[in-house]
Amino acid sequence: MLKRSPITRFVVLFLAIFISLIVIFSITKVRAVHCSYYSAVAAPLFNIINPHVFAEFSPGGHETNPNWDIEFKVWDKREHGRELFVRSYRSRNNPKALLYQNHHEIIIIPFIFIIALMLASPMDWKNKLWRTPLAIFIFYLFMTFYLSYRFEYTINRNELPMDSIWHVLISFFGLGGNTDPIYIFVFLLCCILIVPYVINKKGLLSKL
């Protein structure tokens, strides 16, 4: 039998994991569960980091476009202050913006891409078990900046003045509101977490 190279094994394993997860997440109930999970995990991170905006993340489709399966209610912190962290206060004050997004496109596919890349990598399982959650956390952190750009651009009437370090930061990570560069970021993130291991692993690089 022909011996497969590490690169061939990586590609085959990556495709097997990626396609399997795509099939699993094509199930409506699985996608809904992930949407609820992401909303519960990402919203607190977003609201701690963003100094200008408070947002509620929740599963919810839009009546005119069923592909928009996650809802964002956005308040301006500069108008309400820390009282926004109290649910009863938010219920008495309407959000400044109500936005919808295709959660499958901007969250699930990059999430699957991360898992497939990390699990297919030639790292040992000890490294995979801590680097994969780290990659997912950094991705969520990145999405905090990305969504901050989208939200603040909207509540500022489709413009974002470069009047603070925060606005410069989210403008950079906001990618102009485009989704395609999200996948480039995820690929580069996984490379940063995988390549140093491959280089440092004795004999592994020479076999590639």
C-alpha positions, 0 to 999 in steps of 0.5 A: 500500500502507498504510504500517505504523506502527513499533508494528504492525511491532513487534507483527507481528515479535514474534509471528512470532519468538515463535511460531516459537521456541515451535514450535522449542522444542516439539521434545523434543530442543531442549528437552533441549539447552536444559535442559543448557545452562541447567544448565551456565550457571546452576548456577555463577552460583547457587553463587557468589552464594548464601551458604547453599545449594549446588545441582546443576542437571541434566536429569532427569524425575520418575517421577510427573510427566514435565513436571518435566524439571529436577532440583535437588540441594540441600545446606546450605553452613552444614553442609558449607562450601566442600567442596561445590564438590568433586564427589567430596565431594558424591557421598559426602554426600546432598543435603538436598533433591531438587527438580524443576521444569518447566524449560519453564515457568519458564526456556524461555518467559521466555527466548523472551519476552526474545529475541522482545521484544529482536529485534522492538524498533526498536533497531539491530542493534549495540544488539540484539547486546549488550542481548539477552545482557545481558537474558538474563544479568539474567534468569539472575541474577533466577532465582538469587534466585528459586530461592534462595527456593524452595530455602531455603524447602524446606530450612527446612521450608517457612518462611523467617525474616527473619533476614538481608539475604539472606533479605529479598532472596530473599523479595522476588525469590522472588515467593512461589514463584509463576511468573506474576510471572516474566513480568512481571519479564521484560517490565519488564526488556526495557522498561528496556533498550528504552524509553530507546533509543526515547526517545533515538533522534532522531525515532523516538518521534514516529513511534510 
